[in-house]
Amino acid sequence: MSRDYLCASCIDYLIAYHPLWLNPALLPGPSLLDLVAPRESPLVASDLSTIEWESPRADPSAADAVQLIHLLGLDGPIAPTLSVGDADLLHRFLRDTRRSTPMNPEERDALAQVYHYLAGCAWMPSHLASEYRLRADTLSPGAAETAESAEELAEHPVSEVARSLPLPESTPTAAEDSEPLPEVPSMDLEPEE
């Protein structure tokens, strides 16, 4: 890992496509998902004495990213330590969701958790943190807000409103009883010559 300064276009690329690479505590190694559930599958040839293990060539799916987000506990109070493999999987998930917002509620919730995590990281620049916070809030409103709105709907049942007493009609007062208004000086909008 190099600590050399980057040009402006490189920084823009990192911010847009690989924000987790800004994390100085990123550990080298595979994704936690690879360690928990290896993706290798055995290949058995006609000769049963040899077995080869082969990794699938497919990119991880959104379901894999959702599983990783739940394993890491990104929504928890303690920030997890990420590896390079975790960051790559999350970057693919962010790239895919940038093209179109996921319709699956579980994927939307996972994306909101990633945005909340990025917004709360100390190494994230403040203007980016506020952008990620805004993205997270647009994806899923806070749990407190949804609970409050549900309580408000439950507390205020629709009931018939009792009729109030009729209001007395007002009578116009005589103009002679009131004081005349003072004259307001005229204000010309055009300058005097």
VENDA-V332121 format. One line per field, one symbol per residue. ss: DSSP state (A for helix, B for strand, O for the rest). A space follows every 10 residues. Layout:
ss=???
//
This chain:
ss=OOOOOOOAAA AAAAAAAOAA AAOOOOBOOO OAAAAAOOOB BBBBOOOOOO BBBBBOOOOO OAAAAAAAAA AAOOOOOOOO OOBAAAAAAA AAAAAAAAAO OOOOAAAAAA AAAAAAAAAA OOOOOAAAAA AAAAAAAAAO OOAAAAAAAA AAAAAOOOOO OOOOOOOOOO OOOOOOOOOO OOOOOOOOOO OOO
//
